[in-house]
Amino acid sequence: MALLQISEPGQSAAPHQHKLAIGIDLGTTNSLVATVKSSMATVLQDEHGHALLPSVVRYMPDNSVVVGHEAQAQQSHDPANTIASVKRFMGRSLKDIANSAHIPYRFVDSADSGKLLQLQTRAGLKTPVEISAEILKTLKARAEKSLGVESGRGELLGAVITVPAYFDDAQRQATKDAARLAGLNVLRLLNEPTAAAVAYGLDNAAEGTFVIYDLGGGTFDVSILKLTKGVFEVLATNGDSALGGDDFDHRIYCWILDKIREGDSHFAPLGEQDTRLLLTKARQAKEWLTDNHEAQIVCRLSNGSLIDVTLSAQQFVALTQQLVIKTLTPTRKAMRDANLTLEDIKGVVLVGGATRMPQVKQAIEDYFKQTPLTNLDPDKVVALGAAIQANALVGNRSDSDLLLLDITPLSLGLETMGGLVEKIIPRNSTLPVARAQDFTTYKDGQTAMSIQVVQGERELVADCRSLAQFELRGIPAMAAGAARIRVTFQVDADGLLSVSAREQTTGIEAHVVVKPSYGLTEDEITHMLKSSFGSAEADKKARMLAEARVNAGAIISAVTIALRHDGNLITAEEKQAIEAEIEALQAISETDNAVVINQGVDKLNHATEAFAAARMNASVSRALSGKNLDSINL
Ligand code: AMP
């Protein structure tokens, strides 16, 4: 398999020529920027000493844009113009957004931007790409200031930006577009788990398989990476897009409410402001309990009543036990998908602030029977890895060529006759990947071919997701099955797909870069995979039936054309017998029985044997007519 070399061998810079590059963790809740200074990866801080930039963008009444802590502070006062967690909307249409009615933004499904959604703000319609670009611009400005770009100490050559491993084409493309809009040169997109592994220097380790367990504020992702000769390969990914540290806060919040109700059974439901206050207190208590045995939660509600409760670490562990267990289900699935046992795992890397909780660490340790790697800050580890990768990509690294590989989450293929899917790149293929396959025409004289690109595990196009469609025109007219069309699928290192079709004799070519108008959620990918496992038997049957029908159609069409041209070579009775078989086959092609259809094909083949021989003789004598025996090479 072709591997992409992504550093620039032999182009390592001399120390005085250090080229400036940054790594950006564009997170759902928080974003960070890091760089490598004096061979050390470091996260860059803003002028107030903050490393984390809340991923919140506010469009102000005076047309300015505020990003980060200041925007976050105003979120509840101006929700429609203060966009948080925009990452969830990248490359998505409205129908992809679950519970959009509960999100305080005014969504607009825009026809003219390829069905991608937009948000109505006081500054006009904004796409998630534009909103993300604001976050990236802020990080870029922070980096330029910190690295001295503004004062002429060098030029920022580019950035590595991280994305979740399960991000599809549309989401990756949207991320790249946002970076470009922010004026950043994207050196490459890098999967978040891969970045975490790089931060831990696992790329320098001996060979092995590693698990990256990422529990953030709202999402859980688990990835399994395999390292071979300095090359990372993502073996499997899984997760839960609705599980994170916030759920732990919520358990504490419910516990506080129960406590209040214990003392006052007529306690009225809380208003929005009190709910927010209690959730903040719950979050603080959760974080406090990471290093302490108990947390005192004290606050006054808007009706004047005082809350004063104490939560022990033990109680907290009991309250959240189910949540911790819940993370192990996707973990087991990923292990199963990658076909691994616990003994195969060489190390476990923790990512995401919520992995600081001791019960989470303990559960991981118990499951994997080894202590996870925790010496890097779990909030910063992805940005640090991205910075190390960026540094290598601009040629500052002399020690090794850094190769990072990812996988395709779903199979990619195209539609063939009968609505069947021919898989070209199987699921879990290592990126970058290119595969070609030859196809041919179905009809005599066919001069065009419609190529539909699909994604999914099922056998029928109708059960997969259509990504794109394009046409190859100008195929020279030939007999059915004679043309050779080579279709090449290529997925680049960023996970973007391009498909080309080339007619081999004339060299005419058509090509499409797939930017699907909307993406799939992780849950949808899981659903598509699950439904393919559950439907394997039914799919096999459907495929056999479709193939039988295609064969029947092809032979009916070929024999009908032959009878039209050469019907005079056989007797009227012979011709009638063949026509009767054609009719019979046409009728049984309508049934759902592949075996009977195949039998009909055999019968028609049998009935045309004498006719085929007569045609062969006729064409030989046509070829020989007018030539003497000596001129024929026998
Ligand atoms: P991230 O999305 O990776 O920034 O993770 C944010 C989540 O980590 C939030 O739910 C935080 O409350 C949680 N978190 C941050 N610090 C701690 C801590 N010391 N103990 C427990 N959870 C924490």
Boltz pocket constraint, residues with backbone or C-beta under 6 A from the ligand:
constraints:
  - pocket:
      binder: B
      contacts: [[A, 29], [A, 30], [A, 215], [A, 216], [A, 217], [A, 218], [A, 244], [A, 245], [A, 246], [A, 283], [A, 286], [A, 287], [A, 288], [A, 290], [A, 351], [A, 352], [A, 353], [A, 354], [A, 355], [A, 356], [A, 357], [A, 378], [A, 379]]
      max_distance: 6.0
